[in-house]
Amino acid sequence: MAQLATRRRDWAAARDWAERAVAANEKDPWSHNQLGVVHAAAGDLDAAEAATRAMLESFPDHIAALRRMSDLALRRGDAVAAMEWAEQAVSAHPSDPGALYQLGTVQVASRNLVAAREVTERALDLVPSYTPALRRMSDLALRQGDRAGARSWARMAVEAGPADPWCHFHMATVHLAEGELDAAEASTRRMLDHAGGHIAGLRRLSDIALRKGDPAAALAFAGTAVETSPWDPAALYQLGTVQLAMAEIGAAEAAARRALALAPTHAASLRRMSQIAARRGELESALEWAHKSLEADPGDPWSHHQLGTVHLALGEFDAAEATARALLKQEPDNLAALLRLSDIALQRKDEAGALSWAERAAELHPGAPAALFQAGTVHLAARNLAAAEASAGAALAVDAAYSPAWRRLSEIAQRRGDVSAAFDFAESSVRNAPRDPWSHLRLSQLHLGFGDLDAAERAATEALAIAPGNGAALRRLSEVAARRQDLPGAIGWAKQAVELNPADVWAQRQLIDLHLANWDLGAAEAVLATSTVLRTKPDLLRKLRDAVAQRRGKSGNG
């Protein structure tokens, strides 16, 4: 009965039946084993470990129990214990591919990809059609930037296990890496055909819907995931991701706090708290949460990245660089770290260094358009339009739908005075990425620059419909209202931009400028007095204070 309830994912009933089985015969190791399965699935790691140890007392070399102990240690962030349990499982069962797979899982978590590949190949030598190992080979290829290899291994996994839901799920992962959203959705739905309302499939559908620019569908899938597995921190994290995209910051924080109540060291949720604090302009709090995230999982690249992001927001370039370099020591080919170092060098006016990091990123990740695009960003800063144009073209040769490159070509054409081409490229960006708010905003910018306020407003409104919390879209609508001499409307849009994005320094500057234009000096001073993010920009803060003082002087003289 406990097994049947487990298959239905009715954890309360499964726990009840398993506990009855243990109570009926406390010496039966299989009852303890089933109870451990249920507790592990429900996220009660301590209870799962206790039940699994009870199983091991009767069967010290039981393969499933040894693997579970390794998995539980890994879920707690104890990589050393996880490795010890996995090695014990392999030692006791050297011909079991599942034991080798678990050892590879620990090695992947420890970022030892070479060792992970070796043990995975050993598993495939034992059982060539072992689908978890085929998926692992695909995953390793994907991590190393070999997208063709990743796709090949993923197809082999699906062919070997057409009824295995995880093979379809991994195929969806490969499609997502290529930006193939429709194919990813189709593979995820095939996964759900074989696994019912599995939590991972629901989270994935939510993610895909959000990438497609359908936040309502994304929210519905995430909500169903949380209802299905209310103890799953990853489901709550996905719910918060959607809520943050919809500018529902309070709801996103509530979801993150629920996740942390379930799993206090869930690195992704700790990062989310940092992101939320940063969005609110509470940068010191954001820094504290980012450090907690990194402490919870020192090997998590995104925790390093978030910490660096906060340091940059604080204007702490040295600390941001140190964080990126620390990540590169763990993962020498980490694309985000390479691009971050290029960006830091560019902000320091070190164009040679910025280009060097960008070229290294492109060399290590030839299939990543973002690396080629970053080189173009450096060229553009150096006013080398031809080189910037070539970089954008190279990015589009890798991914013809890469909208930042279309926008870059539009910007270059505008700088050259070719208005027709600027609009053509901007419209190509919208065609290739109709759910990308930045594509619509580029088109809006062009319309505004050439005085077509209605068209600028329509494009900005479209961007805001796709991304309700987009501060740039709100600022653009404020600009349009100001150009129409509608100061109350312009101030209203700017206030909304500041409220939804308190860390957006440009929204605060725009609001202050509008208050000054309206001769509301008290309101301008209030923004200056309450802003935390402007304190990280001392030159801008001084300039704005001088502008207010100058207006106040004119007002007094009048």
Secondary structure, 3 states (H helix, E strand, C coil): CHHHHHHCCCHHHHHHHHHHHHHHCCCCHHHHHHHHHHHHHHCCHHHHHHHHHHHHHHCCCCHHHHHHHHHHHHHCCCHHHHHHHHHHHHHHCCCCHHHHHHHHHHHHHCCCHHHHHHHHHHHHHHCCCCHHHHHHHHHHHHHCCCHHHHHHHHHHHHHHCCCCHHHHHHHHHHHHHCCCHHHHHHHHHHHHHHHCCCHHHHHHHHHHHHHCCCHHHHHHHHHHHHHHCCCCHHHHHHHHHHHHHCCCHHHHHHHHHHHHHHCCCCHHHHHHHHHHHHHCCCHHHHHHHHHHHHHHCCCCHHHHHHHHHHHHHCCCHHHHHHHHHHHHHHCCCCHHHHHHHHHHHHHCCCHHHHHHHHHHHHHHCCCCHHHHHHHHHHHHHCCCHHHHHHHHHHHHHHCCCCHHHHHHHHHHHHHCCCHHHHHHHHHHHHHHCCCCHHHHHHHHHHHHHCCCHHHHHHHHHHHHHHCCCCHHHHHHHHHHHHHCCCHHHHHHHHHHHHHHCCCCHHHHHHHHHHHHHCCCHHHHHHHHHHCCHHHHCHHHHHHHHHHHHHHHHHHHHC
